[in-house]
Amino acid sequence: MQTKFINNPENITAELLEGYVMAYLDQVRLADENIVVRANPKSEDKVAIVTLGGSGHEPALSGFVGEGMLDCSVVGDIFAAPGAQRLFKALQIMKREAGILLVVLNHSGDVMSANMACQLAARSGIKVAKVLTHDDISAGIGADDTDRRGLAGCVPLYKILGAASEEGKSLEELVEIAERYNNNVATLAVAMKSCSHPQNGAVITDLPEGIMEIGMGQHGEGGGGQKPLVSADDTAAEMTDLLCKQLKPSVGSKMMLIINGVGATTHMELSIVFRKAYKELESRGLKVVYGRIQELLTVQEQAGFQMIVAVLDDDHIEYLKNRPSNAPYWTTLGK
């Protein structure tokens, strides 16, 4: 039984990308099959920012291609990494003397495709550096970075790197900016209803009514264990506490707080959660200098949210708050 407004399930990714670029002709275009690029490319003396990931998480990741953010997004099938050859094709399209910075979320398929494509690029004389995002803390406080999945914490990094690249920062400088951010960002997800796979209708994880799971992954994978659903304030307080235990921010730290809706949670709920998380951070003597409530990276019709917290350096704040972007899902006017 059909439960979504789709056509042939095998054509979902191609059709959604075709519709997307039709809607935002002034900002994005398809350079090749499943390769989304800026409609107005930046100068080739500036580093290109490229990312990759499966479809089904809209607006991520292609919604952040645009001036001041990503130069290119390489799109896989639903919840699946694009193949190494497709990513290599994108790296060939983006080739430049200044180099390419490839931002990879820590999921096995993405990492495998990225490693293989970077090897092909090196043989072809394409200058590429890679950064791995690993903001999910559901593996446990202090877990090794290799065990931490990439969640929506990648999106503000796209904004930071895009702005720094526009400023003319070198590839090496961009890697340093990215790793400082990576070392000071943490994300935790909670869900109270799982999603279904749009191509076959399969439910990823079964969550009984009245039950929530803190630590659920990007595709509905299990996380920190199921428990009875509690209030917005209690949920936000628990998650904020866990994130602060991971980051260990000092009093006076300048903080980013983003609540990312994952598909079926209303903006009313997201605002109520943000309110409590903000107060929790401020009660610890921390200063929230950048906040956002938005669906950045969704998981189909999953109900829940991701809470993203980061300790920001002054250059991160400048790039996030004061530099322009015209990416369709992250438009800022800048100074």
C-alpha positions as CSV (number, residue, x, y, z in Angstrom):
1,M,0.0,0.0,0.0
2,Q,1.4,3.4,-1.0
3,T,1.9,5.8,1.9
4,K,3.9,8.6,0.3
5,F,3.4,10.9,-2.7
6,I,5.9,9.2,-4.9
7,N,5.9,7.6,-8.3
8,N,8.1,4.6,-9.2
9,P,10.1,3.9,-6.0
10,E,13.3,3.3,-8.1
11,N,13.1,6.9,-9.4
12,I,12.8,8.7,-6.1
13,T,16.3,10.2,-5.9
14,A,16.4,11.3,-9.5
15,E,13.0,12.9,-9.4
16,L,13.5,14.7,-6.0
17,L,16.7,16.2,-7.3
18,E,15.2,17.3,-10.6
19,G,12.3,19.0,-8.7
20,Y,14.7,20.6,-6.2
21,V,16.9,22.2,-8.8
22,M,13.8,23.4,-10.7
23,A,12.7,25.2,-7.6
24,Y,16.1,27.0,-7.0
25,L,17.4,27.7,-10.5
26,D,19.3,30.8,-9.3
27,Q,21.2,28.8,-6.6
28,V,21.8,25.2,-7.7
29,R,22.0,23.0,-10.8
30,L,22.8,19.4,-11.6
31,A,26.3,19.0,-13.0
32,D,25.9,15.3,-13.6
33,E,23.7,12.5,-12.3
34,N,23.1,13.1,-8.6
35,I,25.8,15.8,-8.4
36,V,24.4,19.1,-7.2
37,V,26.6,22.2,-7.6
38,R,26.3,26.0,-7.2
39,A,24.6,27.8,-10.1
40,N,27.2,30.5,-9.8
41,P,30.6,28.7,-9.1
42,K,33.2,30.5,-6.9
43,S,36.5,31.5,-8.2
44,E,38.9,28.5,-8.8
45,D,41.5,30.2,-6.7
46,K,39.4,29.3,-3.7
47,V,39.0,25.9,-2.1
48,A,35.9,23.9,-3.1
49,I,33.8,22.5,-0.2
50,V,32.3,19.1,-1.2
51,T,30.2,16.6,0.8
52,L,28.4,13.3,0.2
53,G,25.5,11.3,1.6
54,G,22.3,9.4,0.9
55,S,19.0,11.0,0.0
56,G,16.0,10.7,2.2
57,H,17.2,13.3,4.7
58,E,16.0,16.4,2.9
59,P,16.9,19.3,2.9
60,A,20.3,17.7,3.8
61,L,22.7,17.7,2.3
62,S,22.0,19.4,-1.1
63,G,19.9,22.1,0.5
64,F,23.2,23.7,1.8
65,V,24.8,24.0,-1.7
66,G,25.1,27.7,-2.5
67,E,27.3,30.8,-2.2
68,G,28.9,30.9,1.2
69,M,28.3,27.2,1.9
70,L,28.9,24.0,-0.1
71,D,30.1,24.0,-3.6
72,C,29.0,20.5,-4.4
73,S,26.8,17.7,-2.8
74,V,27.1,14.1,-4.1
75,V,23.8,12.3,-3.5
76,G,23.3,8.5,-3.0
77,D,20.1,6.5,-3.1
78,I,17.7,6.5,-0.1
79,F,19.7,6.2,3.1
80,A,22.7,4.9,1.0
81,A,26.1,6.4,0.3
82,P,26.9,7.4,-3.3
83,G,29.5,5.1,-4.9
84,A,33.1,6.0,-5.1
85,Q,33.0,6.5,-8.9
86,R,30.2,9.1,-8.6
87,L,32.1,10.9,-5.9
88,F,35.3,10.8,-8.0
89,K,33.4,12.3,-10.9
90,A,32.4,15.2,-8.6
91,L,36.0,15.7,-7.5
92,Q,37.0,15.8,-11.2
93,I,34.3,18.5,-11.7
94,M,35.6,20.5,-8.7
95,K,39.3,20.1,-9.5
96,R,41.3,23.3,-8.9
97,E,44.8,24.5,-7.8
98,A,43.4,25.7,-4.5
99,G,42.2,22.1,-3.7
100,I,39.1,20.5,-2.5
101,L,38.0,19.9,1.1
102,L,35.7,16.8,1.4
103,V,33.5,16.7,4.4
104,V,32.4,13.2,5.3
105,L,29.9,12.1,7.9
106,N,31.1,9.1,9.9
107,H,29.0,6.3,8.4
108,S,30.7,3.2,7.0
109,G,29.3,3.6,3.5
110,D,30.2,7.3,3.2
111,V,33.7,6.7,4.6
112,M,34.3,3.8,2.2
113,S,33.2,5.8,-0.8
114,A,35.3,8.8,0.3
115,N,38.5,6.8,0.9
116,M,38.2,5.1,-2.5
117,A,37.4,8.3,-4.3
118,C,40.3,10.1,-2.6
119,Q,42.7,7.4,-3.7
120,L,41.5,7.8,-7.3
121,A,41.8,11.6,-7.0
122,A,45.4,11.3,-5.8
123,R,46.3,9.2,-8.8
124,S,44.8,11.8,-11.0
125,G,46.6,14.7,-9.5
126,I,43.5,16.2,-7.8
127,K,44.3,17.9,-4.5
128,V,41.9,16.7,-1.9
129,A,41.8,16.9,1.9
130,K,39.2,15.1,4.0
131,V,37.6,15.9,7.3
132,L,35.4,13.4,9.2
133,T,32.4,14.6,11.3
134,H,31.6,12.5,14.3
135,D,29.3,14.6,16.5
136,D,26.9,11.9,17.8
137,I,27.6,11.1,21.4
138,S,25.2,8.1,21.7
139,A,28.2,5.7,21.8
140,G,28.9,7.1,25.3
141,I,30.7,10.0,26.9
142,G,34.3,10.0,25.9
143,A,33.9,7.4,23.2
144,D,36.6,7.2,20.5
145,D,35.9,9.4,17.5
146,T,35.8,6.4,15.2
147,D,32.8,5.0,17.1
148,R,30.8,8.3,16.9
149,R,28.4,8.7,14.0
150,G,28.0,11.9,12.0
151,L,24.7,13.7,12.6
152,A,23.4,17.1,11.8
153,G,26.3,18.9,13.4
154,C,27.9,18.8,9.9
155,V,25.5,21.5,8.7
156,P,26.9,24.5,10.7
157,L,30.3,23.3,9.7
158,Y,29.3,23.7,6.0
159,K,28.5,27.3,6.8
160,I,31.8,27.9,8.7
161,L,33.9,26.3,6.0
162,G,32.0,27.9,3.1
163,A,32.5,31.4,4.6
164,A,36.2,30.7,5.4
165,S,36.8,29.5,1.8
166,E,35.1,32.6,0.4
167,E,37.6,34.6,2.5
168,G,40.4,32.9,0.7
169,K,41.6,30.5,3.5
170,S,44.0,27.8,2.2
171,L,43.1,24.1,2.3
172,E,45.4,23.5,5.3
173,E,43.8,26.4,7.1
174,L,40.3,25.1,6.4
175,V,41.2,21.7,7.8
176,E,42.4,23.3,11.0
177,I,39.2,25.3,11.3
178,A,37.2,22.2,10.7
179,E,39.0,20.1,13.3
180,R,38.7,22.8,16.0
181,Y,35.0,22.7,15.4
182,N,34.9,18.9,15.3
183,N,36.6,18.7,18.7
184,N,34.0,21.0,20.3
185,V,30.7,19.9,18.9
186,A,28.3,17.2,20.2
187,T,24.9,16.0,19.0
188,L,22.3,13.8,20.6
189,A,19.1,12.6,18.9
190,V,15.8,11.5,20.4
191,A,12.9,9.8,18.7
192,M,9.4,8.7,19.7
193,K,8.4,7.3,16.4
194,S,10.6,5.7,13.8
195,C,10.6,6.2,10.1
196,S,9.7,3.9,7.2
197,H,11.8,3.4,4.1
198,P,10.1,5.1,1.2
199,Q,11.1,2.5,-1.3
200,N,9.8,-0.5,0.5
201,G,7.7,0.8,3.4
202,A,9.8,-1.1,6.0
203,V,9.9,0.4,9.5
204,I,13.5,0.9,10.6
205,T,12.9,0.6,14.4
206,D,9.7,-0.2,16.2
207,L,9.0,2.3,19.0
208,P,5.8,1.5,20.9
209,E,3.4,4.4,21.7
210,G,4.5,6.4,24.7
211,I,8.1,5.3,24.4
212,M,11.1,7.4,23.4
213,E,14.8,6.6,22.6
214,I,17.6,9.0,23.3
215,G,20.6,8.2,21.1
216,M,18.7,7.1,17.9
217,G,20.8,7.3,14.8
218,Q,20.5,9.0,11.4
219,H,18.4,6.3,9.8
220,G,16.4,5.2,12.9
221,E,19.1,2.9,14.2
222,G,18.9,2.1,17.9
223,G,20.8,4.2,20.4
224,G,20.9,4.6,24.1
225,G,17.9,2.4,25.0
226,Q,14.1,2.9,25.2
227,K,12.3,4.6,28.1
228,P,8.9,6.1,28.8
229,L,8.2,9.4,27.0
230,V,8.6,12.4,29.4
231,S,8.0,16.2,29.0
232,A,9.9,18.5,26.8
233,D,11.6,20.1,29.7
234,D,12.7,16.8,31.2
235,T,13.9,15.5,27.8
236,A,15.8,18.7,27.0
237,A,17.4,18.8,30.5
238,E,18.7,15.2,30.2
239,M,20.1,15.7,26.8
240,T,21.7,19.0,27.6
241,D,23.4,17.5,30.6
242,L,24.8,14.6,28.5
243,L,26.1,17.0,25.9
244,C,27.8,19.2,28.5
245,K,29.4,16.1,30.1
246,Q,30.9,15.3,26.7
247,L,32.1,18.9,25.9
248,K,33.0,20.0,29.4
249,P,32.6,23.7,28.5
250,S,34.2,26.2,31.0
251,V,32.1,29.0,32.6
252,G,31.8,31.8,30.1
253,S,32.2,29.7,27.0
254,K,30.4,30.9,23.9
255,M,27.9,28.3,22.8
256,M,26.0,27.2,19.7
257,L,22.6,25.6,20.3
258,I,20.6,24.1,17.4
259,I,17.5,22.0,17.6
260,N,17.1,20.1,14.3
261,G,13.6,18.6,13.6
262,V,13.9,15.2,12.0
263,G,10.6,15.1,10.1
264,A,7.4,14.8,12.1
265,T,7.9,17.0,15.1
266,T,6.2,20.4,15.0
267,H,8.1,23.7,15.3
268,M,6.0,24.4,18.4
269,E,7.6,21.4,20.1
270,L,11.1,22.3,18.8
271,S,10.8,25.8,20.2
272,I,9.7,24.5,23.6
273,V,12.7,22.2,23.7
274,F,15.1,25.0,22.6
275,R,13.7,27.2,25.4
276,K,14.6,24.7,28.1
277,A,18.0,23.8,26.6
278,Y,18.9,27.4,26.4
279,K,18.1,27.9,30.0
280,E,20.1,24.8,31.0
281,L,23.1,26.1,29.2
282,E,22.8,29.6,30.7
283,S,22.3,28.1,34.2
284,R,25.8,26.6,33.8
285,G,27.3,30.0,33.2
286,L,27.5,29.5,29.4
287,K,26.6,32.1,26.8
288,V,24.5,31.0,23.9
289,V,25.7,33.3,21.0
290,Y,24.2,31.4,18.1
291,G,20.9,29.6,18.0
292,R,18.7,28.0,15.3
293,I,15.5,26.0,15.2
294,Q,15.1,24.3,11.8
295,E,14.6,21.1,10.0
296,L,18.2,20.7,8.7
297,L,18.5,17.0,8.4
298,T,15.3,14.9,8.5
299,V,14.7,11.1,8.7
300,Q,11.5,10.8,6.6
301,E,8.5,10.9,9.0
302,Q,10.5,10.1,12.2
303,A,9.2,12.0,15.2
304,G,11.9,13.6,17.4
305,F,14.8,15.9,17.1
306,Q,18.6,16.3,17.3
307,M,20.1,18.7,19.8
308,I,23.4,20.1,18.6
309,V,25.7,22.0,21.0
310,A,29.1,23.4,20.4
311,V,31.7,25.6,22.1
312,L,32.6,28.2,19.5
313,D,35.8,30.1,18.8
314,D,35.6,33.7,17.7
315,D,36.3,32.9,14.0
316,H,33.5,30.2,14.1
317,I,31.1,32.8,15.4
318,E,32.1,35.3,12.7
319,Y,31.6,32.7,9.9
320,L,28.3,31.5,11.3
321,K,26.7,34.8,12.1
322,N,28.1,37.5,9.9
323,R,28.9,36.1,6.5
324,P,26.4,35.8,3.7
325,S,25.0,32.6,2.2
326,N,22.4,32.0,-0.4
327,A,22.1,28.2,0.0
328,P,18.3,27.5,-0.3
329,Y,18.0,26.2,3.3
330,W,20.5,28.5,5.0
331,T,20.1,32.0,3.6
332,T,21.8,34.8,5.6
333,L,22.5,38.3,4.6
334,G,25.7,38.8,6.4
335,K,27.1,42.2,7.3
